[in-house]
C-alpha cells in the first residue's frame, strides 16, 4: 500500500452509507455506497459487517488493503462511550492504523466550512446540533428525542401536525386547515379516517414523515396553526445553535452556522426567514448558510485534518465533491 492511500472516510447514516479512499494529496482514489448503519437495531457487529462490505468494494477499486487513518462519521454515535465502542469495532477490522469515530452530524458541519470552526444544526428525520473549534473543543447534544429535550425534525413536525389536526376535527382544539390537508394527502376525507389508517397500518408507519411537506404547504397558505408549528421549529434550531456557539465561546465573534438535513435544505421561506431573524437577534455575528455538499466530504476533510496534510489537499478533495 505504501503512501498511496492515506484516509478511509466513512459517512454512515440511518438510510445510507458513503465511503471514500483518499490519498495524502486529497485525490479521491475510490468511492462506494451502501445501506444504512443502525447498530441499535441490528447490533454493532452486524452493522460493522455490512459496513465492511462497502469498504471492501472501495478498497478493491482503489487497489489497497488498508490506509493510514480511518475517519468515520456514524449515525447513532450519540455519546462518547458509543464512539469508543464503535471505534474499537472498526479498529478490530484493521482498515487503518488509527481510527476516529464521530457522530455523523460532524460530517455535515465540516463539509460546509473551510476549517474546523463553527456550528451545524441538522434537521432531517430528527434534529441535532454540533460545534467545533480548531483546538479540538466540541459542543454537542445527545439528540435522542424527547428524553434528551429535543423537539422537531421531520418526524416531530409530522406528529405535531397530526396532533393539532386530530384535536381540531373532534373539537378539543381550535380550527386548522391541517384537519383537511393531512388526510387529503393519503386520499382520505377525515382525520378520523387517517388516524384509523395509521393505527391499523393501512398507511405504513414510515410514511408519516411524508406529511411534513404538507405541513409546510399548509403554513405557506396562511394557516395560523401550521405557521405556529413552523415558527416553533425555527425557535428550536436557533436555541441549539446559540447554546453551541456560547459553549465554544463563538457567540461574540463571526462564526458560521451551517443548516443541513432535508427539512432545512428545502429552504422553506417561512422557516428560513424566521431562523435568520432569530439568529440576528440572539447571535448577531453568526453567519447562517445552508449546506449542500455531501456529508462524506466532511468525513474526508476531518480525516485529512487528522493526518496533517497541506491545505491544497483539502482543496482538491472539496473540488471532487463540489464539481
Secondary structure, 3 states (H helix, E strand, C coil): CCCCCCEEEEEECCCEEEEEEECCCCCEEEEEEEECCCHHHHCHHHHHHHHHHHHHHHHHHHCCCCEEEEEEEECCCCCHHHHHHHHHHHHCCCCEEEEEEEECHHHHHHHCCCCCCEEEEEECCCEEEEEECCCCCEEECCCCCHHHCCCCHHHHHHHHHHHHHHHHHHCCCCCCCHHHHHHHHCCCCCHHHHHHHHHCCCCCHHHHHHHHHHHHHHHHCCCHHHHHHHHHHHHHHHHHHHHHHHHCCCCCCCEEEEEECHHHHCCCHHHHHHHHHHHHHHCCCEEEEECCCCHHHHHHHHHHHHHCCCHHHHHHHHHHHHC
